[in-house]
Structure formats: structure tokens, C-alpha cells
Amino acid sequence: MNRKPIFDTVRRLLGRGFTGVEVDELDAAIDAAASQPAPAPLRRSINREGLAIVKDSEGLALKAYVCPAGVLTIGYGSTGNHVKPGMVITEAQAEELLRSDLRRFEDWVASHCNPATDNQFSALVSLAFNIGEGALKTSTLRRKHLEGDYAGAADEFGRWNKGGGKVLPGLVKRRAREAALYRKATV
């Protein structure tokens, strides 16, 4: 590693040259910093308001049921091979399933819908959690978001209001909350 630019910058900041001891200490500090592993990139997570939308919209079911779209579901909207007919879980297990399920959607939105503010990110995670990554990936909503047409993207949330081919009042309400969060400036 060429250390000259570092030493030149520190010399300029100090307004003087280095003593032999200072050169050795700065060399040791550079070596120590260079030997540290790179920090892991920060994972983005749904914010409190987005999490509230998911929990309120999905509701909590401690016993497996078939949702309006015909999918076996448990907890806060958890689906997949781990859900079995007649399955019963605790509230703590429902929270654990939700966090696990959300990680998948958080990671997908982080890698396929950036840039996004915290509120846009959280609204998109809530939407993806409900409709799936595949539907969001090919959506006009995502295309508009990526193009920077945020007003147009926010208007698209309302189009995702059907379950089993029928407009569902719960989805209408959820989409309105997601769109409002998406539009909300991050403070």
C-alpha cells in the first residue's frame, strides 16, 4: 500500500513534518487498520410503521388457516412448507416467524428497489411480503420507483387490492397505508 498520500495529508493537517517516533506510530496505526476485516454491510430493516402495517393487516393467527387466496397461513401471514394443517404456535413463535419471513423481503427490496428512503423501503417490504417478490419485480410500481417517479409509484399501490380475484376491503386499507408511508418524508 502506498502510504505517501496518507503521510502527506497528515503532514499538511499538522502543518509540520514527523518525528521518527510519529512515523513509526502512524505506520503501526495504518497496519492495524489494514489488518481489520471490512465491516459487514448494514442490513436494512422494515421500520416501526411498516411493521405495524404488516402486523395489523395480517392479523395474528396462532392456528393454521387457509387465507382468501387459498394459501395455508399461520402467525402474521407466514406461509410455506413449514405451515401444516392443524398447526398451532405461540405468540413468541409467530413473532420469530415474522422476523424470519421479513428478512427475505427486506433483503430482496434492498437489492432490487434502491435507492429508497426508509419509508419507501418499508412500504415496499410490506407490499412484497403480501404479493411476493415475483409480482413486485415485474410491476409498474417498481418500474416507476426505479425511474424516480415516486408519485406515480405511490399511486400504483392501490392496484394491488385483490385476493382470489376479488377486491378485498382489507387490501384496499392496507394499500392506502402503504402508499401513505411510501409518500411520507423520512425525518
Backbone as CSV, one residue per row, in Angstrom:
resi,resn,N_x,N_y,N_z,CA_x,CA_y,CA_z,C_x,C_y,C_z
1,MET,0.850,-1.182,0.000,0.000,0.000,0.000,0.894,1.243,0.000
2,ASN,0.594,2.174,-0.873,1.338,3.430,-0.937,0.871,4.333,0.196
3,ARG,1.717,4.569,1.174,1.363,5.358,2.354,1.660,6.841,2.198
4,LYS,2.350,7.189,1.145,2.758,8.581,0.955,1.571,9.540,1.007
5,PRO,0.444,9.253,0.304,-0.681,10.206,0.382,-1.206,10.390,1.808
6,ILE,-1.174,9.331,2.602,-1.637,9.440,3.993,-0.693,10.340,4.781
7,PHE,0.612,10.076,4.666,1.590,10.876,5.395,1.555,12.335,4.940
8,ASP,1.413,12.566,3.622,1.351,13.938,3.111,0.137,14.673,3.670
9,THR,-1.004,13.987,3.744,-2.226,14.602,4.275,-2.064,14.945,5.754
10,VAL,-1.514,14.020,6.534,-1.330,14.271,7.972,-0.319,15.404,8.177
11,ARG,0.766,15.408,7.375,1.762,16.497,7.450,1.085,17.851,7.198
12,ARG,0.227,17.893,6.167,-0.458,19.130,5.814,-1.402,19.564,6.940
13,LEU,-2.115,18.600,7.533,-3.033,18.923,8.628,-2.293,19.421,9.862
14,LEU,-1.143,18.812,10.142,-0.356,19.217,11.300,0.409,20.517,11.051
15,GLY,0.711,20.751,9.788,1.495,21.937,9.444,2.970,21.770,9.761
16,ARG,3.414,20.518,9.832,4.828,20.238,10.144,5.168,18.824,9.712
17,GLY,6.425,18.488,9.796,6.881,17.133,9.494,6.691,16.222,10.696
18,PHE,7.204,14.977,10.595,7.048,13.965,11.644,8.376,13.700,12.341
19,THR,8.273,13.316,13.577,9.448,12.778,14.273,9.526,11.301,13.909
20,GLY,10.638,10.675,14.177,10.793,9.245,13.900,9.766,8.410,14.644
21,VAL,9.488,8.765,15.888,8.508,8.035,16.688,7.111,8.171,16.066
22,GLU,6.752,9.377,15.590,5.450,9.602,14.976,5.297,8.798,13.687
23,VAL,6.388,8.683,12.907,6.346,7.876,11.685,6.059,6.423,12.046
24,ASP,6.741,5.912,13.053,6.535,4.518,13.474,5.109,4.296,13.984
25,GLU,4.593,5.258,14.763,3.236,5.120,15.308,2.184,5.185,14.205
26,LEU,2.368,6.084,13.247,1.417,6.185,12.143,1.479,4.941,11.272
27,ASP,2.691,4.422,11.025,2.839,3.162,10.286,2.095,2.024,10.995
28,ALA,2.273,1.938,12.323,1.617,0.872,13.101,0.096,1.022,13.042
29,ALA,-0.406,2.263,13.104,-1.850,2.500,13.048,-2.408,2.100,11.686
30,ILE,-1.677,2.417,10.611,-2.120,2.039,9.261,-2.131,0.520,9.117
31,ASP,-1.078,-0.139,9.640,-1.024,-1.612,9.588,-2.197,-2.221,10.345
32,ALA,-2.498,-1.675,11.528,-3.597,-2.208,12.343,-4.928,-2.028,11.626
33,ALA,-5.129,-0.860,11.034,-6.385,-0.605,10.324,-6.522,-1.515,9.103
34,ALA,-5.419,-1.721,8.395,-5.443,-2.551,7.185,-5.686,-4.019,7.507
35,SER,-5.326,-4.444,8.710,-5.484,-5.859,9.060,-6.890,-6.191,9.561
36,GLN,-7.714,-5.156,9.797,-9.082,-5.387,10.271,-9.962,-5.839,9.111
37,PRO,-10.835,-6.813,9.351,-11.759,-7.209,8.276,-12.707,-6.049,7.967
38,ALA,-13.135,-5.990,6.732,-14.092,-4.953,6.340,-15.387,-5.169,7.113
39,PRO,-16.009,-4.090,7.564,-17.268,-4.264,8.294,-18.343,-4.834,7.378
40,ALA,-19.192,-5.644,7.966,-20.307,-6.204,7.196,-21.234,-5.068,6.786
41,PRO,-21.764,-5.137,5.575,-22.694,-4.076,5.175,-23.921,-4.090,6.090
42,LEU,-24.451,-2.914,6.352,-25.626,-2.828,7.213,-26.835,-3.395,6.487
43,ARG,-27.592,-4.225,7.197,-28.842,-4.766,6.657,-29.926,-3.747,6.886
44,ARG,-30.719,-3.524,5.885,-31.869,-2.646,6.049,-33.008,-3.462,6.639
45,SER,-33.767,-2.823,7.495,-34.913,-3.475,8.132,-36.141,-2.587,7.992
46,ILE,-37.269,-3.229,7.940,-38.539,-2.507,7.910,-38.631,-1.641,9.158
47,ASN,-39.175,-0.440,9.016,-39.289,0.439,10.183,-40.544,0.108,10.989
48,ARG,-40.710,0.797,12.106,-41.820,0.526,13.013,-43.178,0.692,12.341
49,GLU,-43.301,1.745,11.529,-44.592,1.994,10.870,-44.905,0.908,9.839
50,GLY,-43.886,0.482,9.090,-44.080,-0.593,8.120,-44.432,-1.902,8.803
51,LEU,-43.759,-2.187,9.919,-44.049,-3.402,10.680,-45.485,-3.381,11.212
52,ALA,-45.925,-2.213,11.650,-47.309,-2.091,12.139,-48.305,-2.379,11.019
53,ILE,-47.996,-1.923,9.800,-48.896,-2.206,8.665,-48.985,-3.713,8.450
54,VAL,-47.841,-4.385,8.435,-47.831,-5.840,8.215,-48.626,-6.538,9.315
55,LYS,-48.322,-6.223,10.570,-48.985,-6.914,11.679,-50.486,-6.630,11.718
56,ASP,-50.852,-5.368,11.562,-52.275,-5.017,11.593,-53.030,-5.667,10.439
57,SER,-52.417,-5.657,9.264,-53.087,-6.180,8.068,-53.181,-7.698,8.077
58,GLU,-52.114,-8.343,8.493,-52.098,-9.811,8.505,-52.906,-10.365,9.665
59,GLY,-52.891,-9.657,10.791,-53.521,-10.178,11.993,-52.694,-11.338,12.543
60,LEU,-52.999,-11.742,13.741,-52.272,-12.832,14.385,-53.166,-14.055,14.469
61,ALA,-52.718,-15.136,13.870,-53.444,-16.409,13.928,-52.496,-17.458,14.491
62,LEU,-52.816,-17.953,15.660,-51.944,-18.951,16.285,-52.243,-20.361,15.798
63,LYS,-53.320,-20.522,15.040,-53.658,-21.806,14.428,-53.690,-21.630,12.915
64,ALA,-53.118,-22.578,12.192,-53.049,-22.502,10.721,-54.452,-22.398,10.127
65,TYR,-54.557,-21.572,9.067,-55.831,-21.376,8.364,-55.533,-21.163,6.880
66,VAL,-56.569,-21.263,6.063,-56.435,-21.005,4.632,-56.901,-19.571,4.379
67,CYS,-56.008,-18.731,3.844,-56.326,-17.315,3.600,-57.246,-17.174,2.387
68,PRO,-57.763,-15.945,2.118,-58.676,-15.749,0.979,-58.070,-16.143,-0.381
69,ALA,-56.739,-16.141,-0.474,-56.099,-16.537,-1.737,-55.887,-18.050,-1.807
70,GLY,-56.366,-18.782,-0.770,-56.276,-20.238,-0.773,-54.946,-20.798,-0.303
71,VAL,-54.185,-20.007,0.474,-52.854,-20.421,0.926,-52.888,-20.709,2.428
72,LEU,-52.308,-21.831,2.834,-52.217,-22.191,4.250,-51.282,-21.200,4.947
73,THR,-51.775,-20.598,6.032,-51.103,-19.464,6.675,-51.156,-19.626,8.185
74,ILE,-50.146,-19.052,8.866,-50.126,-19.045,10.330,-49.381,-17.803,10.807
75,GLY,-49.565,-17.463,12.083,-48.849,-16.320,12.656,-49.308,-15.027,12.019
76,TYR,-48.328,-14.185,11.657,-48.610,-12.916,10.974,-48.406,-13.105,9.477
77,GLY,-49.192,-13.987,8.868,-49.121,-14.167,7.422,-47.993,-15.048,6.941
78,SER,-47.487,-15.930,7.792,-46.395,-16.815,7.391,-46.941,-17.971,6.549
79,THR,-46.326,-18.187,5.404,-46.737,-19.264,4.507,-45.509,-20.080,4.123
80,GLY,-45.736,-21.235,3.559,-44.617,-22.063,3.107,-44.760,-23.489,3.596
81,ASN,-43.766,-24.306,3.276,-43.803,-25.731,3.629,-43.805,-25.984,5.129
82,HIS,-43.359,-25.012,5.918,-43.326,-25.188,7.376,-44.724,-25.103,7.998
83,VAL,-45.708,-24.594,7.256,-47.073,-24.477,7.775,-47.851,-25.740,7.404
84,LYS,-48.378,-26.394,8.422,-49.120,-27.650,8.243,-50.556,-27.485,8.731
85,PRO,-51.499,-28.184,8.125,-52.889,-28.120,8.602,-52.966,-28.506,10.083
86,GLY,-53.747,-27.742,10.844,-53.915,-28.018,12.270,-52.768,-27.517,13.143
87,MET,-51.745,-26.951,12.552,-50.575,-26.462,13.288,-50.990,-25.344,14.248
88,VAL,-50.412,-25.362,15.466,-50.660,-24.337,16.466,-49.305,-23.832,16.960
89,ILE,-49.178,-22.509,17.108,-47.928,-21.911,17.587,-48.231,-20.926,18.703
90,THR,-47.182,-20.456,19.372,-47.323,-19.428,20.407,-47.131,-18.050,19.767
91,GLU,-47.456,-17.013,20.509,-47.252,-15.651,20.016,-45.754,-15.392,19.788
92,ALA,-44.907,-15.911,20.680,-43.451,-15.748,20.508,-42.985,-16.425,19.221
93,GLN,-43.524,-17.586,18.918,-43.162,-18.274,17.673,-43.658,-17.485,16.449
94,ALA,-44.827,-16.863,16.584,-45.355,-16.038,15.488,-44.432,-14.849,15.223
95,GLU,-43.944,-14.218,16.285,-43.004,-13.098,16.145,-41.715,-13.560,15.466
96,GLU,-41.228,-14.718,15.870,-39.998,-15.278,15.283,-40.199,-15.596,13.799
97,LEU,-41.324,-16.194,13.458,-41.625,-16.476,12.053,-41.717,-15.184,11.238
98,LEU,-42.358,-14.175,11.804,-42.499,-12.901,11.103,-41.135,-12.296,10.819
99,ARG,-40.279,-12.237,11.814,-38.935,-11.666,11.624,-38.166,-12.449,10.562
100,SER,-38.268,-13.755,10.620,-37.585,-14.608,9.637,-38.134,-14.365,8.235
101,ASP,-39.455,-14.330,8.115,-40.083,-14.084,6.813,-39.714,-12.696,6.284
102,LEU,-39.742,-11.689,7.159,-39.449,-10.323,6.731,-38.021,-10.180,6.208
103,ARG,-37.063,-10.887,6.808,-35.667,-10.793,6.356,-35.546,-11.069,4.861
104,ARG,-36.262,-12.071,4.393,-36.224,-12.419,2.970,-36.683,-11.237,2.114
105,PHE,-37.776,-10.602,2.499,-38.324,-9.492,1.725,-37.491,-8.226,1.888
106,GLU,-36.962,-8.001,3.080,-36.072,-6.854,3.294,-34.846,-6.970,2.381
107,ASP,-34.240,-8.147,2.352,-33.056,-8.355,1.510,-33.392,-8.182,0.032
108,TRP,-34.552,-8.692,-0.380,-34.931,-8.574,-1.788,-35.162,-7.107,-2.165
109,VAL,-35.930,-6.396,-1.351,-36.213,-4.991,-1.651,-34.910,-4.180,-1.634
110,ALA,-34.030,-4.464,-0.680,-32.757,-3.734,-0.604,-31.928,-3.925,-1.869
111,SER,-31.978,-5.092,-2.457,-31.154,-5.339,-3.638,-31.862,-5.067,-4.961
112,HIS,-33.180,-4.898,-4.960,-33.908,-4.717,-6.224,-34.708,-3.415,-6.328
113,CYS,-34.731,-2.623,-5.268,-35.566,-1.410,-5.288,-34.828,-0.183,-4.760
114,ASN,-33.522,-0.143,-4.918,-32.765,1.015,-4.435,-32.498,1.970,-5.563
115,PRO,-32.408,3.247,-5.272,-32.438,3.844,-3.935,-33.872,3.945,-3.401
116,ALA,-33.984,3.985,-2.084,-35.284,4.142,-1.437,-35.074,4.781,-0.072
117,THR,-35.963,5.691,0.280,-35.927,6.238,1.631,-36.341,5.130,2.596
118,ASP,-36.193,5.383,3.876,-36.586,4.390,4.881,-38.077,4.080,4.779
119,ASN,-38.891,5.102,4.575,-40.332,4.882,4.474,-40.712,4.180,3.168
120,GLN,-40.074,4.560,2.055,-40.332,3.859,0.791,-39.936,2.390,0.928
121,PHE,-38.760,2.154,1.492,-38.273,0.795,1.693,-39.276,-0.021,2.506
122,SER,-39.751,0.534,3.605,-40.664,-0.184,4.495,-42.008,-0.462,3.828
123,ALA,-42.514,0.503,3.061,-43.768,0.287,2.326,-43.585,-0.809,1.279
124,LEU,-42.444,-0.804,0.598,-42.175,-1.829,-0.415,-42.004,-3.205,0.212
125,VAL,-41.393,-3.279,1.395,-41.259,-4.567,2.092,-42.638,-5.094,2.467
126,SER,-43.494,-4.229,2.989,-44.852,-4.654,3.347,-45.590,-5.183,2.121
127,LEU,-45.479,-4.467,1.005,-46.128,-4.897,-0.225,-45.568,-6.237,-0.698
128,ALA,-44.239,-6.359,-0.746,-43.605,-7.605,-1.203,-43.983,-8.768,-0.302
129,PHE,-44.073,-8.530,0.997,-44.470,-9.560,1.951,-45.841,-10.108,1.581
130,ASN,-46.710,-9.245,1.101,-48.082,-9.628,0.789,-48.248,-10.199,-0.617
131,ILE,-47.571,-9.627,-1.615,-47.794,-10.065,-3.002,-46.677,-10.952,-3.547
132,GLY,-45.526,-10.971,-2.863,-44.394,-11.776,-3.319,-43.422,-10.967,-4.165
133,GLU,-42.174,-11.429,-4.162,-41.131,-10.719,-4.904,-41.374,-10.754,-6.410
134,GLY,-41.853,-11.897,-6.904,-42.069,-12.040,-8.345,-43.051,-11.020,-8.878
135,ALA,-44.151,-10.832,-8.177,-45.155,-9.854,-8.615,-44.596,-8.440,-8.543
136,LEU,-43.868,-8.131,-7.471,-43.298,-6.788,-7.344,-42.218,-6.553,-8.400
137,LYS,-41.432,-7.591,-8.684,-40.324,-7.447,-9.637,-40.806,-6.977,-11.007
138,THR,-41.930,-7.485,-11.455,-42.426,-7.163,-12.800,-43.474,-6.052,-12.795
139,SER,-43.678,-5.424,-11.655,-44.759,-4.446,-11.522,-44.401,-3.079,-12.093
140,THR,-45.435,-2.370,-12.500,-45.300,-0.971,-12.910,-44.865,-0.132,-11.715
141,LEU,-45.329,-0.483,-10.530,-44.959,0.236,-9.319,-43.437,0.254,-9.164
142,ARG,-42.795,-0.914,-9.252,-41.337,-0.986,-9.106,-40.642,-0.226,-10.229
143,ARG,-41.140,-0.375,-11.455,-40.529,0.325,-12.592,-40.559,1.828,-12.353
144,LYS,-41.703,2.343,-11.921,-41.813,3.781,-11.667,-40.896,4.202,-10.523
145,HIS,-40.825,3.385,-9.490,-39.934,3.689,-8.362,-38.492,3.807,-8.854
146,LEU,-38.039,2.820,-9.616,-36.660,2.823,-10.099,-36.384,3.976,-11.057
147,GLU,-37.405,4.441,-11.745,-37.262,5.588,-12.656,-37.285,6.916,-11.899
148,GLY,-37.573,6.857,-10.601,-37.649,8.085,-9.816,-39.004,8.765,-9.866
149,ASP,-39.998,8.095,-10.440,-41.366,8.622,-10.484,-42.082,8.163,-9.211
150,TYR,-41.720,8.781,-8.091,-42.222,8.332,-6.800,-43.715,8.596,-6.620
151,ALA,-44.214,9.688,-7.180,-45.654,9.949,-7.093,-46.408,8.881,-7.880
152,GLY,-45.905,8.552,-9.067,-46.539,7.515,-9.877,-46.473,6.154,-9.211
153,ALA,-45.338,5.853,-8.579,-45.189,4.572,-7.874,-46.180,4.493,-6.721
154,ALA,-46.301,5.578,-5.964,-47.233,5.588,-4.827,-48.664,5.350,-5.298
155,ASP,-49.002,5.910,-6.448,-50.355,5.723,-6.989,-50.619,4.269,-7.385
156,GLU,-49.576,3.503,-7.654,-49.727,2.110,-8.088,-50.100,1.152,-6.951
157,PHE,-49.833,1.530,-5.698,-50.136,0.619,-4.588,-51.590,0.168,-4.624
158,GLY,-52.503,1.095,-4.913,-53.930,0.801,-4.892,-54.368,-0.258,-5.890
159,ARG,-53.539,-0.536,-6.881,-53.913,-1.540,-7.888,-53.791,-2.964,-7.334
160,TRP,-53.085,-3.129,-6.236,-52.842,-4.458,-5.655,-53.848,-4.731,-4.538
161,ASN,-55.137,-4.731,-4.898,-56.190,-4.805,-3.884,-57.043,-6.069,-3.968
162,LYS,-56.565,-7.075,-4.712,-57.382,-8.285,-4.908,-56.732,-9.501,-4.255
163,GLY,-57.585,-10.381,-3.784,-57.186,-11.683,-3.270,-58.165,-12.698,-3.807
164,GLY,-57.673,-13.742,-4.455,-58.574,-14.717,-5.058,-59.443,-14.089,-6.144
165,GLY,-58.940,-13.031,-6.808,-59.660,-12.389,-7.899,-60.711,-11.379,-7.462
166,LYS,-60.863,-11.174,-6.155,-61.882,-10.251,-5.652,-61.216,-9.085,-4.917
167,VAL,-61.795,-7.899,-5.066,-61.326,-6.743,-4.300,-61.653,-7.004,-2.833
168,LEU,-60.632,-6.911,-1.994,-60.813,-7.169,-0.562,-60.645,-5.861,0.213
169,PRO,-61.638,-5.503,1.035,-61.553,-4.249,1.801,-60.269,-4.152,2.639
170,GLY,-59.827,-5.260,3.196,-58.595,-5.256,3.986,-57.380,-4.878,3.148
171,LEU,-57.351,-5.329,1.882,-56.238,-4.978,0.996,-56.333,-3.521,0.542
172,VAL,-57.538,-3.031,0.356,-57.717,-1.623,-0.007,-57.136,-0.749,1.102
173,LYS,-57.474,-1.080,2.349,-56.981,-0.319,3.508,-55.455,-0.456,3.624
174,ARG,-54.945,-1.664,3.465,-53.511,-1.896,3.581,-52.745,-1.097,2.527
175,ARG,-53.226,-1.151,1.273,-52.537,-0.437,0.194,-52.541,1.069,0.435
176,ALA,-53.634,1.585,0.987,-53.698,3.018,1.296,-52.655,3.375,2.359
177,ARG,-52.504,2.532,3.362,-51.498,2.781,4.414,-50.086,2.674,3.852
178,GLU,-49.854,1.675,2.988,-48.527,1.526,2.374,-48.190,2.728,1.491
179,ALA,-49.159,3.172,0.694,-48.939,4.329,-0.184,-48.655,5.586,0.648
180,ALA,-49.398,5.754,1.738,-49.172,6.927,2.609,-47.766,6.869,3.216
181,LEU,-47.344,5.688,3.649,-45.989,5.546,4.209,-44.943,5.793,3.123
182,TYR,-45.173,5.275,1.942,-44.255,5.464,0.819,-44.070,6.947,0.517
183,ARG,-45.172,7.711,0.568,-45.124,9.152,0.270,-44.531,9.977,1.398
184,LYS,-44.568,9.441,2.606,-44.164,10.195,3.792,-42.654,10.459,3.781
185,ALA,-42.298,11.716,3.989,-40.875,12.061,4.041,-40.229,11.409,5.262
186,THR,-39.013,10.951,5.085,-38.273,10.385,6.210,-37.631,11.524,6.971
187,VAL,-37.869,11.558,8.266,-37.338,12.639,9.095,-35.990,12.264,9.642
